[in-house]
Amino acid sequence: MTGKKHTHFRPEPHTDDRETVAPLRYRLAAILYDALIILAIWVFTVVALVTLIGDAVLGAWVQTLLFLEMYAFLAFFWCQCGQTIGMLAWHLRIRSDGPFTPTQALGRFVGGMASFATLGLGFVWMWFDRDGMTWSDRLSHSTIVRIRD
C-alpha cells in the first residue's frame, strides 16, 4: 500500500463506458448465487463432521466454523479475483483505489452482515446515498460495478 489513509472513498467518475455502478437487483442476484454455493459448502462440512464424529454436531463451535467458512469463501474470492462466483455470473466486480485487501474484505463482510441483520436496510441505503453506495461499499472503501459486454 502507499500508506495513504482513506477517510472517505468516493467512486471515481467512470473512465470505461462499459462499467457502471451495479444496480441492487444484480447485487442481490449475485448474493443468491453465492449463498447457494456457501450452503453446499456448509452441507459438505456438516456431513463430514457427522461422519467423523459419529453423532450429531451441535453448539457454538459448529456455528462459528460455518460462519468462518462463509467469510473465508467471500474474502478469498474478493481479494484474489476481485469477484465471487455469483458476481462473475452477473458481470460484477469490486472496484477500489488499489488491490482489494483483507481489511477491506472484513469491512465488506461486516457491512453485508449488518445489512442482512437490518432486513436489507444497508442495501436499500444505496438508493439514498449520494454516491449510490451500500454499507458494505462504505465500510470497505470500494464499490461494486457491472461490466457490460
C-alpha positions as YAML, in Angstrom:
chain: A
units: angstrom
residues:
- id: 1
  name: MET
  ca: [0.00, 0.00, 0.00]
- id: 2
  name: THR
  ca: [1.05, 3.58, -0.44]
- id: 3
  name: GLY
  ca: [0.50, 4.44, 3.20]
- id: 4
  name: LYS
  ca: [-2.32, 6.74, 2.15]
- id: 5
  name: LYS
  ca: [-5.14, 6.72, 4.68]
- id: 6
  name: HIS
  ca: [-8.67, 6.60, 3.29]
- id: 7
  name: THR
  ca: [-11.07, 8.76, 5.20]
- id: 8
  name: HIS
  ca: [-13.81, 8.61, 2.59]
- id: 9
  name: PHE
  ca: [-13.98, 6.54, -0.56]
- id: 10
  name: ARG
  ca: [-15.91, 8.10, -3.37]
- id: 11
  name: PRO
  ca: [-16.13, 6.23, -6.66]
- id: 12
  name: GLU
  ca: [-14.14, 7.92, -9.35]
- id: 13
  name: PRO
  ca: [-16.02, 9.04, -12.46]
- id: 14
  name: HIS
  ca: [-16.35, 6.18, -14.89]
- id: 15
  name: THR
  ca: [-13.49, 6.04, -17.35]
- id: 16
  name: ASP
  ca: [-14.89, 2.99, -19.11]
- id: 17
  name: ASP
  ca: [-18.27, 3.29, -20.82]
- id: 18
  name: ARG
  ca: [-18.86, -0.43, -20.19]
- id: 19
  name: GLU
  ca: [-18.60, -0.01, -16.40]
- id: 20
  name: THR
  ca: [-21.45, 1.30, -14.21]
- id: 21
  name: VAL
  ca: [-22.25, 1.14, -10.51]
- id: 22
  name: ALA
  ca: [-24.06, -2.17, -10.11]
- id: 23
  name: PRO
  ca: [-27.82, -1.86, -9.53]
- id: 24
  name: LEU
  ca: [-29.23, -3.54, -6.44]
- id: 25
  name: ARG
  ca: [-31.01, -6.29, -8.42]
- id: 26
  name: TYR
  ca: [-27.69, -7.58, -9.82]
- id: 27
  name: ARG
  ca: [-26.02, -7.42, -6.41]
- id: 28
  name: LEU
  ca: [-28.85, -9.41, -4.83]
- id: 29
  name: ALA
  ca: [-28.77, -11.97, -7.66]
- id: 30
  name: ALA
  ca: [-25.03, -12.46, -7.11]
- id: 31
  name: ILE
  ca: [-25.60, -12.81, -3.36]
- id: 32
  name: LEU
  ca: [-28.21, -15.52, -4.05]
- id: 33
  name: TYR
  ca: [-25.80, -17.45, -6.30]
- id: 34
  name: ASP
  ca: [-23.03, -17.22, -3.70]
- id: 35
  name: ALA
  ca: [-25.45, -18.22, -0.92]
- id: 36
  name: LEU
  ca: [-26.23, -21.45, -2.79]
- id: 37
  name: ILE
  ca: [-22.52, -22.25, -3.08]
- id: 38
  name: ILE
  ca: [-21.94, -21.45, 0.60]
- id: 39
  name: LEU
  ca: [-24.91, -23.64, 1.52]
- id: 40
  name: ALA
  ca: [-23.34, -26.52, -0.41]
- id: 41
  name: ILE
  ca: [-20.05, -25.99, 1.43]
- id: 42
  name: TRP
  ca: [-21.91, -26.00, 4.75]
- id: 43
  name: VAL
  ca: [-23.75, -29.22, 3.90]
- id: 44
  name: PHE
  ca: [-20.45, -30.87, 2.98]
- id: 45
  name: THR
  ca: [-18.88, -29.67, 6.25]
- id: 46
  name: VAL
  ca: [-21.75, -30.88, 8.44]
- id: 47
  name: VAL
  ca: [-21.91, -34.26, 6.70]
- id: 48
  name: ALA
  ca: [-18.13, -34.66, 7.08]
- id: 49
  name: LEU
  ca: [-18.29, -33.73, 10.77]
- id: 50
  name: VAL
  ca: [-21.19, -36.09, 11.48]
- id: 51
  name: THR
  ca: [-19.33, -38.86, 9.65]
- id: 52
  name: LEU
  ca: [-16.10, -38.24, 11.58]
- id: 53
  name: ILE
  ca: [-17.70, -37.75, 14.99]
- id: 54
  name: GLY
  ca: [-20.40, -40.37, 14.56]
- id: 55
  name: ASP
  ca: [-23.01, -38.25, 16.30]
- id: 56
  name: ALA
  ca: [-24.92, -35.00, 15.84]
- id: 57
  name: VAL
  ca: [-22.80, -31.87, 15.72]
- id: 58
  name: LEU
  ca: [-24.29, -29.08, 17.80]
- id: 59
  name: GLY
  ca: [-23.19, -25.95, 19.53]
- id: 60
  name: ALA
  ca: [-21.45, -22.68, 19.04]
- id: 61
  name: TRP
  ca: [-18.27, -24.25, 17.68]
- id: 62
  name: VAL
  ca: [-20.13, -25.61, 14.63]
- id: 63
  name: GLN
  ca: [-21.86, -22.30, 14.02]
- id: 64
  name: THR
  ca: [-18.55, -20.49, 14.37]
- id: 65
  name: LEU
  ca: [-16.90, -22.88, 11.91]
- id: 66
  name: LEU
  ca: [-19.66, -22.36, 9.33]
- id: 67
  name: PHE
  ca: [-19.51, -18.59, 9.81]
- id: 68
  name: LEU
  ca: [-15.73, -18.61, 9.30]
- id: 69
  name: GLU
  ca: [-16.16, -20.76, 6.18]
- id: 70
  name: MET
  ca: [-18.53, -18.18, 4.74]
- id: 71
  name: TYR
  ca: [-16.10, -15.34, 5.48]
- id: 72
  name: ALA
  ca: [-13.13, -17.29, 4.07]
- id: 73
  name: PHE
  ca: [-15.03, -18.10, 0.85]
- id: 74
  name: LEU
  ca: [-16.03, -14.47, 0.27]
- id: 75
  name: ALA
  ca: [-12.74, -12.89, 1.35]
- id: 76
  name: PHE
  ca: [-10.71, -15.29, -0.79]
- id: 77
  name: PHE
  ca: [-12.63, -14.51, -3.97]
- id: 78
  name: TRP
  ca: [-12.85, -10.77, -3.27]
- id: 79
  name: CYS
  ca: [-9.11, -10.45, -2.60]
- id: 80
  name: GLN
  ca: [-7.77, -12.93, -5.18]
- id: 81
  name: CYS
  ca: [-10.20, -12.43, -8.07]
- id: 82
  name: GLY
  ca: [-12.00, -9.16, -7.36]
- id: 83
  name: GLN
  ca: [-15.29, -11.02, -7.66]
- id: 84
  name: THR
  ca: [-17.10, -14.05, -6.30]
- id: 85
  name: ILE
  ca: [-18.59, -16.79, -8.45]
- id: 86
  name: GLY
  ca: [-22.02, -15.12, -8.18]
- id: 87
  name: MET
  ca: [-20.52, -11.78, -9.15]
- id: 88
  name: LEU
  ca: [-18.84, -13.41, -12.16]
- id: 89
  name: ALA
  ca: [-22.20, -14.78, -13.34]
- id: 90
  name: TRP
  ca: [-23.75, -11.30, -13.25]
- id: 91
  name: HIS
  ca: [-20.69, -9.45, -14.66]
- id: 92
  name: LEU
  ca: [-19.96, -7.67, -11.37]
- id: 93
  name: ARG
  ca: [-16.57, -6.70, -9.99]
- id: 94
  name: ILE
  ca: [-15.16, -4.86, -6.98]
- id: 95
  name: ARG
  ca: [-13.59, -1.51, -7.73]
- id: 96
  name: SER
  ca: [-11.32, 0.15, -5.16]
- id: 97
  name: ASP
  ca: [-8.40, 2.57, -5.10]
- id: 98
  name: GLY
  ca: [-5.87, -0.26, -5.27]
- id: 99
  name: PRO
  ca: [-5.72, -4.01, -4.76]
- id: 100
  name: PHE
  ca: [-8.60, -5.21, -2.60]
- id: 101
  name: THR
  ca: [-7.16, -6.10, 0.81]
- id: 102
  name: PRO
  ca: [-8.20, -8.50, 3.60]
- id: 103
  name: THR
  ca: [-9.02, -5.44, 5.74]
- id: 104
  name: GLN
  ca: [-11.38, -4.22, 3.05]
- id: 105
  name: ALA
  ca: [-12.87, -7.72, 2.81]
- id: 106
  name: LEU
  ca: [-13.60, -7.61, 6.53]
- id: 107
  name: GLY
  ca: [-15.34, -4.24, 6.08]
- id: 108
  name: ARG
  ca: [-17.39, -5.55, 3.17]
- id: 109
  name: PHE
  ca: [-18.34, -8.66, 5.17]
- id: 110
  name: VAL
  ca: [-19.33, -6.69, 8.28]
- id: 111
  name: GLY
  ca: [-21.36, -4.29, 6.13]
- id: 112
  name: GLY
  ca: [-23.13, -7.22, 4.49]
- id: 113
  name: MET
  ca: [-23.91, -8.87, 7.83]
- id: 114
  name: ALA
  ca: [-25.23, -5.56, 9.21]
- id: 115
  name: SER
  ca: [-27.33, -5.12, 6.07]
- id: 116
  name: PHE
  ca: [-28.91, -8.55, 6.47]
- id: 117
  name: ALA
  ca: [-29.39, -8.03, 10.22]
- id: 118
  name: THR
  ca: [-31.42, -4.88, 9.46]
- id: 119
  name: LEU
  ca: [-33.58, -6.70, 6.88]
- id: 120
  name: GLY
  ca: [-31.76, -5.22, 3.90]
- id: 121
  name: LEU
  ca: [-31.51, -1.60, 5.03]
- id: 122
  name: GLY
  ca: [-27.78, -1.50, 4.22]
- id: 123
  name: PHE
  ca: [-28.50, -2.49, 0.62]
- id: 124
  name: VAL
  ca: [-31.51, -0.20, 0.14]
- id: 125
  name: TRP
  ca: [-29.31, 2.58, 1.52]
- id: 126
  name: MET
  ca: [-27.71, 2.88, -1.93]
- id: 127
  name: TRP
  ca: [-30.92, 4.47, -3.24]
- id: 128
  name: PHE
  ca: [-30.48, 7.35, -0.77]
- id: 129
  name: ASP
  ca: [-26.67, 7.58, -0.67]
- id: 130
  name: ARG
  ca: [-25.21, 10.50, -2.61]
- id: 131
  name: ASP
  ca: [-22.76, 8.14, -4.35]
- id: 132
  name: GLY
  ca: [-25.12, 5.15, -4.66]
- id: 133
  name: MET
  ca: [-23.09, 3.11, -2.18]
- id: 134
  name: THR
  ca: [-24.25, 0.40, 0.24]
- id: 135
  name: TRP
  ca: [-23.00, -0.01, 3.80]
- id: 136
  name: SER
  ca: [-20.61, -2.70, 2.53]
- id: 137
  name: ASP
  ca: [-19.24, -0.28, -0.05]
- id: 138
  name: ARG
  ca: [-18.69, 2.43, 2.55]
- id: 139
  name: LEU
  ca: [-17.07, 0.13, 5.12]
- id: 140
  name: SER
  ca: [-14.74, -1.44, 2.56]
- id: 141
  name: HIS
  ca: [-13.85, 1.77, 0.70]
- id: 142
  name: SER
  ca: [-14.87, 0.09, -2.54]
- id: 143
  name: THR
  ca: [-17.88, -0.34, -4.75]
- id: 144
  name: ILE
  ca: [-19.41, -3.00, -6.97]
- id: 145
  name: VAL
  ca: [-19.54, -2.23, -10.68]
- id: 146
  name: ARG
  ca: [-21.23, -4.02, -13.55]
- id: 147
  name: ILE
  ca: [-19.27, -4.64, -16.70]
- id: 148
  name: ARG
  ca: [-21.40, -4.65, -19.84]
- id: 149
  name: ASP
  ca: [-20.29, -6.60, -22.90]
...
